[in-house]
Amino acid sequence: MSTEPVGGLEMTPEAMLRLGRRATEILVERISRLGTGKAWDGEFRQVLEKRLLEAPPETSRPAEEVLEQVARDVLPYAARLDHPRFFGFVPSSPTWPGVLADFLAAGFNVNACTWLVASGASQLELVVVDWMRRWIGYPDGAGGLLTTGGSAASVEAMVAAREAAGNPERPSVYMSDQSHSALKRAAWIAGVGREHIRLIPTDDRFRLDMDALAGRMAADRDMGLRPISVCANAGTAGTGAIDPLGAMADFCGNEGVWLHVDAAYGGFAVVTDDGRARLRDMERADSIGLDAHKWFFQPYEAGALMVKDIARLEKAFAIGHDVLQDTIWGANHPNFSDRGQQLSRAARALKIWVSVQTFGMAAFRAAVQNGLDFARRAESYVEDSPILEVMAPVSLGILCFRVHPAEGNCDPERLERINRKVLARVFWDELAFLSSISLNGVFALRICIVNHTTTWEDVRRTLDAVAQFGEEAMGEV
Ligand SMILES: Cc1ncc(COP(=O)(O)O)c(C=O)c1O
């Protein structure tokens, strides 16, 4: 069967099927063997350049060969964020129906920009946004859109906040010193001077200090600044800390300032009763950013921005495009490009809808709950270990800890050297992938458990390895 193009840039149906099958085989093989291999691979640019840097070829090659090359020489050189023992940064473990939905959306070539151009995908986005509205506990009248990720959601939230405040001169923004860099960058993009992005100190559990927030904002108002937004964390990427959401909502209500919640990492915990209790009052925020490519098991890119009053988002972003004057369908038929910065947009709702339809919410809830439970069990493991120490209490799916000898020399520099050595050992040993964090200047190991394929055995084996490498490092450092 030929896979030669039929002419120009087209392929025969046979060639398309054969290539599609081969791509599927490659993926299924990768996914089914993931847990038995290493959690990370990477290569130096010098090496990769030798294999890949060339002028674009003028003539054709067999398509299978091109696929095999990409599967061999390109894609494996990556953090395997969906490996069951990948615990670094924020892991991501997409469901297979979600992956296929992205493939289908690309194949149908849907542009979810306007109702006229994509009514099916637009309706599905309304449905998925409505699911999110219910999970969060937002009222009717709330709405949102799917974005590339948490960074884009933050930018859109910040612009909406700025417009709601009347686009003032000398705007200022407030967030904890644990907030994600994406929020700071979003504030710059929205036109807030870097010197007017206020990083508010946190307490011993890395939660924003309300007195410090109130003091800073009052001083800023005295200086003539115009606060446009306070950003709360519903799960910091560092320690999983949840800011005092209720107190922040009260404060913002009194101050007349937009409250945005960055729930990119932790927000989907709300689908469980446990997570919902921890994220209590999140629904009082004006806007919330969430990432379904984190704790809702979707392929990248699956962010979302939810806004309590959807009209405020559309007021900030809706614009007439001359070339699209035919795309005004009418009332109650939203154009999603009026809710954010993108005109051409992938049909991102499809993957969420398809995977929830396939597995049902009970399975999603159980998978999120596993992350919460395993993180708590990991904390107990660390507490019970004679040589491990909790550095930040478990919050949602994250635990920060370190090796700490029960006796002997425990000076901070030695402890850091021991823990750096352990982290490097875990990395080179290839059993698992952990990352580190600096907590008030103190080096700590960090484990983030949000993968639906991770078992307690995966977590336990990783902690066993940390404890064992810690013992050995103590003898060497
Ligand atoms: C808490 C938090 N906010 C924002 C972001 C940025 O999200 P994205 O990478 O989807 O743009 C992340 C990413 O890890 C995050 O954990």
The ligand as an ORCA input file, in Angstrom:
! r2SCAN-3c Opt
* xyz 0 1
  C      -0.314     27.687     40.419
  C       0.010     27.866     38.964
  N      -0.375     28.986     38.335
  C      -0.118     29.195     37.037
  C       0.583     28.270     36.299
  C       0.849     28.519     34.846
  O       0.044     27.676     34.084
  P       0.392     27.236     32.586
  O       1.719     26.553     32.646
  O      -0.723     26.325     32.213
  O       0.441     28.461     31.754
  C       1.014     27.093     36.915
  C       1.775     26.088     36.160
  O       2.321     25.144     36.714
  C       0.697     26.876     38.285
  O       1.063     25.745     38.912
*
